[in-house]
């Protein structure tokens, strides 16, 4: 899991600033209940409760392999 989080951080740290002119934020949510975010000026992660379930968000649900087996864009 640590390796996946580091990879996510590297991707978000690279693409977040590069795509900022087109996208307000960029994030990667993982089934391990981890979210890596790039959203300058918005401390979104600090607004979450300690027991918040990333996998229960509607954006995660729509992209989950179980609910989207063809992996269509959401």
C-alpha positions as CSV (number, residue, x, y, z in Angstrom):
1,X,0.0,0.0,0.0
2,X,2.8,2.4,0.8
3,X,4.2,2.0,-2.7
4,X,0.8,2.8,-4.3
5,X,0.4,5.9,-2.1
6,X,3.9,7.2,-3.1
7,X,3.1,6.5,-6.8
8,X,-0.2,8.4,-6.4
9,X,1.6,11.3,-4.7
10,X,4.1,11.5,-7.5
11,X,1.4,11.5,-10.2
12,X,-0.7,14.1,-8.5
13,X,2.3,16.3,-7.7
14,X,3.3,16.2,-11.4
15,X,0.0,16.5,-13.1
16,X,-1.8,18.8,-10.6
17,X,0.2,21.9,-11.3
18,X,0.5,21.1,-15.0
19,X,-3.3,20.8,-15.4
20,X,-4.3,23.5,-13.0
21,X,-5.2,25.9,-15.8
22,X,-7.8,23.4,-17.0
23,X,-8.9,21.7,-13.8
24,X,-9.5,23.3,-10.4
25,X,-8.3,20.2,-8.5
26,X,-6.9,16.8,-9.1
27,X,-7.2,13.8,-6.8
28,X,-6.8,10.1,-6.7
29,X,-8.9,8.1,-4.3
30,X,-7.9,4.5,-3.5
31,X,-9.8,1.5,-2.2
32,X,-7.5,1.5,0.8
33,X,-9.4,4.6,2.1
34,X,-6.6,7.0,0.9
35,X,-7.1,10.2,-1.1
36,X,-4.2,12.1,-2.5
37,X,-5.2,15.6,-3.6
38,X,-4.0,18.7,-5.4
39,X,-6.2,21.7,-4.7
40,X,-4.3,24.9,-4.1
41,X,-5.8,27.1,-1.4
42,X,-8.4,24.6,-0.3
43,X,-7.5,22.3,2.6
44,X,-10.1,19.8,1.6
45,X,-8.6,16.9,3.5
46,X,-8.7,18.8,6.8
47,X,-12.5,19.0,6.5
48,X,-12.9,15.3,6.6
49,X,-13.9,13.4,9.7
50,X,-11.4,10.8,11.0
51,X,-13.8,8.0,10.1
52,X,-14.8,9.3,6.7
53,X,-15.0,6.5,4.1
54,X,-13.4,7.6,0.8
55,X,-14.9,4.6,-0.9
56,X,-18.5,5.7,0.0
57,X,-18.3,8.9,-2.0
58,X,-20.5,9.0,-5.1
59,X,-17.5,9.8,-7.3
60,X,-15.7,6.7,-6.0
61,X,-18.8,4.5,-6.4
62,X,-19.2,5.5,-10.0
63,X,-15.7,4.7,-10.9
64,X,-15.3,1.5,-8.9
65,X,-14.7,-1.7,-11.0
66,X,-17.7,-3.4,-9.4
67,X,-20.1,-0.7,-10.4
68,X,-18.3,0.2,-13.7
69,X,-16.9,-3.0,-15.1
70,X,-16.3,-1.6,-18.5
71,X,-14.2,1.2,-16.9
72,X,-16.1,4.0,-18.8
73,X,-15.2,7.6,-18.0
74,X,-17.3,9.1,-15.3
